[in-house]
Amino acid sequence: MRTSAAIAPAFERAGRERGGSTILAAVSAMRQAVATNAVLGTILLFAPLAKVPRGIELKQGIGDVLAGLDADDARDVYAAIAL
């Protein structure tokens, strides 16, 4: 429960931030709430889905989200995994 509450703000901002930033913010918040990477896999899975704009079906929007990821996103994800 603590991890869900901790990562929620990062996911609420997902549509306005880069994918890597969302992941790094969520993992940072999770690590402040608990001492393990309890939901790292869940964050990595759901962060791109959270970026799909409202009103667009996930299966239609996810391709654009993934295609828009870049080296900065990769660096943020790597930093998140290293936390």
C-alpha positions in Angstrom: 0.0 0.0 0.0 2.8 2.5 0.9 4.4 2.0 -2.5 1.2 2.6 -4.4 0.6 5.8 -2.5 4.2 6.9 -3.0 4.3 6.4 -6.8 0.8 7.8 -7.6 2.0 11.4 -8.0 4.6 10.4 -10.6 1.9 8.5 -12.6 -0.5 11.4 -12.3 2.1 13.6 -14.1 3.0 11.0 -16.7 1.2 12.7 -19.5 3.1 15.9 -19.0 6.6 14.4 -18.5 9.1 12.3 -20.4 8.8 8.6 -19.9 12.2 8.3 -18.2 11.4 11.1 -15.9 8.2 9.4 -14.8 10.0 6.2 -14.1 12.8 7.9 -12.2 10.3 10.0 -10.1 8.2 6.9 -9.3 11.2 4.8 -8.3 12.7 7.6 -6.2 9.4 8.0 -4.4 9.1 4.2 -3.9 12.6 4.0 -2.5 11.8 6.8 0.0 8.7 4.8 1.1 10.3 1.3 1.3 13.8 -0.1 1.5 13.5 -2.3 -1.6 12.6 -2.0 -5.2 9.2 -3.7 -4.4 7.4 -2.5 -7.5 10.2 -1.7 -10.0 8.8 -4.1 -12.6 5.3 -2.7 -12.2 6.6 0.9 -12.7 8.6 -0.1 -15.8 5.5 -1.8 -17.2 2.9 0.9 -16.5 4.8 4.1 -17.0 4.6 4.0 -20.8 0.9 3.1 -20.6 0.3 6.1 -18.3 1.6 8.3 -21.0 -1.0 7.3 -23.6 -3.3 10.4 -23.8 -6.8 10.0 -22.4 -9.4 9.2 -25.0 -6.9 7.1 -27.1 -7.1 3.3 -26.8 -3.9 1.9 -25.3 -3.2 -0.4 -28.2 -3.3 2.6 -30.5 -1.4 5.1 -28.4 1.3 2.9 -26.9 3.3 2.7 -30.2 3.6 6.5 -30.4 4.7 6.6 -26.7 7.4 4.0 -27.2 8.6 5.5 -30.5 9.0 8.9 -28.7 11.4 7.5 -26.1 15.0 8.7 -26.5 18.5 8.5 -25.0 17.5 10.8 -22.1 14.7 8.4 -21.2 17.1 5.5 -21.3 19.5 7.4 -18.9 16.7 8.1 -16.5 15.5 4.5 -16.5 19.0 3.3 -15.9 19.4 5.7 -13.0 16.1 4.5 -11.6 17.1 0.8 -11.8 20.4 1.7 -10.1 18.6 3.2 -7.1 
